[in-house]
Amino acid sequence: MFKSRLISGIILVILALITLIVGGHLLSSVLWLISMIAFRELCTACRIHSEKKKVNSLEITGYLGIICYYLIMTVLESHLYMVLVVLMSFLSFLFIYVFSFPRYHANQVMSAFFSFMYAPVMFSFLFLTRQLEYGVYYVWMIFISSWISDTCAYCVGMLFGRHKLAPILSPKKSIEGSLGGIIGSVIVGALFGHFIVEQVIAEQQVTWIFALIGGVGSIVSQIGDLAASAIKRNHEIKDYGKLIPGHGGIMDRFDSVIVTAPMIYFLFSLLVN
């Protein structure tokens, strides 16, 4: 298990490096693909999709919405039309709910829209962050605030963890580990901002901004991780999928990245001139 998890982790880091550095259509295409997979994983977890049945109309609506959303984001680069796609997808879910009643329960319809927003729309902020001026640097804070934070939290928790963070939801996570993750993310973010980004953005001191974003991002990423775990517990599943050996599905590996990406995007948009 450890060997397969380590190998998968290394491959993911390499793929992330290549995809984020290249950016553009490659990044948007990869995000579209993993968004489709994540939507399917969530639909299965939330009992919208049944492995014994064909894809239903709620899922088809979600897939079409994801395709339209990413096409508009990549080709038109229009935030207005992206919001319009979200609205039209919501209305489409309602249309299906009303005119196929009582085929779908309200919980299924709400879960379908939630799944559409939770993974595909949130994932898109990786691309939007990369598209910002100096976004090739900013986008790494999403991973520093999630993966680096997670690593620091794990190490500190193993060494010093005494007090449970969420004893019922995730008994192994500790308050000490959580603080370690936040502090680790702040330090790495500050170092990244000082030694790399400030050499590029010479007219502005950004070290404190990267430290702040690292801390806030770490808090948000931990909430995202716990939220994804809560969904699994509510639906009594161990993993969202088996796509990534040793990690599970897309949602298992990127649960913290998903919620961190929008926060990082807006923080940089607000704090950096």
N, C-alpha and C positions, 0 to 999 in steps of 0.2 A: 504493500500500500504506500509506504513512504517513498520507495523508489519511483513508482509510477507517478506519484504526486509531484515529486521533485522534477522529473523529466518533463511532465506536462507544464509545470510552472516555468521552467526554463524556456520551453517552446513558446509559451504565451508571452513572456517578456520579449523574446526576439521578434515575434510577430507584431507586438505592440510598438516596439521601436521602429520597425520598418514602416508600419501603417501610419503612425503619427508623424514621423519625419516627412514622409511623402505627402500625406494629407490629401486634399482635393477629392477627386472622384474615387480614388482607392479607399480612402477613409470612409466616405459616405456609403460606398458599396458594402464594405465590411460591416459597418454599423447597421445597414439595412438588413443584411443577412442574419446577424446575431439578434436583431430586433424581432425578426420573423420567428426565429427559434425560441426566443424568450417568451414571446406572446403565446406560442404553442405550449410551452412548459407551464405558463400560468393558467392557460385555459384548461389544461389537464389537471393541474393541482386544484383549481377551483370548481371542478366538476362541470365545466362548460363543455369540454370535449370528453368523449368516451372512447377508449381504445378499441372498443368493439363496434363502433359506429363510424360512418363517414363524417367528413367535415361538415358541420352544420352552418346555417345562415349567419349566426352570430360570429362564428370564426371567419367566414368568408368576408363579412363586412369589415372585421378587424384587419385582415390581410390586405384588402383593397385600400383601406385607410392608410395603412403603413406604406404601401407602394406610392400612393399619391403624395403623402406627406414628405417622403424622402426625395421623390422626383422634384417637387416644388422647392424643397430646401437646397437641392444640389444645382438644379437648372435655373430656376427663377430667383433663388436667394431672397425670397420675399417672406418676411415674418408675418405680414398681414394675411397672405394666402395660406401660410402654415396654420395660423389660428383658425382660418376658415375651414380647413380640412378637419381640424379637431372638432369644430362645431358641427359640421356636416356628418362626421362619423357618429357623434352623439345622437343627432337627430335620426340617423339611419338605424341605430340600435333601438331607439324608441319606436320607429316605424315598424320594425320587425316584431317588437314586443306587442304592439297594439294589434297589428293585422294578422298575427299568427296565434293570438291568445286563444287558449291557455297553454300553448305548446311550451313556452319558456316561463320559468318563474322569475319574479322580479330580482331575486338574488343573482340569477345567472346573467341577466342583462346588466346589472350594476357591476358584476364581476368582470364582464366582457369589456366594458368601457374602462374600468379600473386597470385591467391588464393592458389595454391599449395605451393608456396614459403612463402607467408605471414603468414599462420597459421601453417601448419604441420611442415615445416622445421624450422621455428623460435621457435616453441614450443619445438623442440627437444633439444634446448640449456639448458632447465631446467634439462634434464637428463644428458647432457654432463657436466654441472656445478656440479651437484651432484656427478658425477663420478671422479671429480678431488680429489687429496689428500686434506683432510679437506673440501671436497665439502659439507659435511653434514652441515657445518657452512656457507660456501660461498653462498649456494643456497638461504638462507633467505634474502640476500641482494636484490635479485630480487623482493621480495615482500615488503621489506622495501622501496625500490626505486619506487615502484608503488602504492601499497595499502596504506602504511603509508604516502607517499608523497601526495596521492590523499586526504586523510583525513585531513592532515595539510593544504593543499591548500584550501579545502572547508571551514574549520573553520576560517582561516585567511581572506579568501575572503568574508565570511559572515560578519565578524567584521569590516574589514578595506578596503574592495575592493572599489576602486573608478575609476580606469582606466582600460578600457576594454583591454583584451589580444588579442582576435580575435573577434571583434565586430560583424562581419557578420557570421562567422562560429559558434561561441559559445558565445553569448552575456552575459551569466552569469559568465563566467570566467574572472578574473581580473589579472592584473600584480602583484598586491599585494598578491593575492592568490597563484599565480605561485611562487613568491619568498618565500612565507611561506612554500610551499611544498618542495622547494629545501632546505631551511634552516632546516626544520623539518627532512628531510631525512638525511641530513648531521649530525645532532645532534644524531638521533637514531642510525645511522650507526656507529658513533664514540663511542657511549655508548656500543653498541653491540660488537664492535671490542675490546674495552678496557677491559670490565668486563667479557666477555665470551671467545672470541677467543684468546686473548693474554695469557689467562691461559692455553690454549692448545698448541699454537705455541709460546713457551717461548723464542725460539732463535731469534725471529724477532718481532719488534714493528710494529703492523699492524693497530693501531688506526687511523693514518692519512690516510692509504690506504682505510680503510672502510669509513672514512668521505668523501674522494675524490670520491670513487665509489658511495656513497650515493647521492652526489650532481650531478654527471654526469648521474647516473641512473634516478634521478628525472626529469632531463631535457628531457632525451630520452623518459621516460614514458609519459610525458605530450605531446610530439610530437605524440607518438603512440595513445594517447587518442583522440587528435584533428584529426589525420589522419582517424581514424575509424569513427569519427563523419562526416568528410568531405565525405567519401564514402556513408554514409547513406543519407546525404543531396543531393548528386549527383543523387542518385537513389530513392529519395523521400520516404524513409521508416523511421519509428520511432525506431524500434529495429530490430536486426538481427534474433531474435527468441523469443520463449516463454518458453524455457526449465527451466530457473531459475526464480522462482516467485519473482517479485519485481526488477529483474535485467535485464531480457531479455534473450538473447542467450549467448552462449559461447563467441562470439566475443564482446558482450556488457560488459561482466564481466572481460574478460582477454585481452582487447585491449591494455592496457598499459604494461601488463606482457609480451606479445608476442614480442614487440620490445626491451624491457629492457633485456630480458634473454640473447641474443647474446652479447650485450655490456658488461654485467656483466661477462660473461664467458671469453671474451677476455681480459678484464681489470685485472681479477684475474690471468689469464695465463701470462700476461706480467709483473705485478707488484709484485706478491708474489713468492718468491723463493721456 
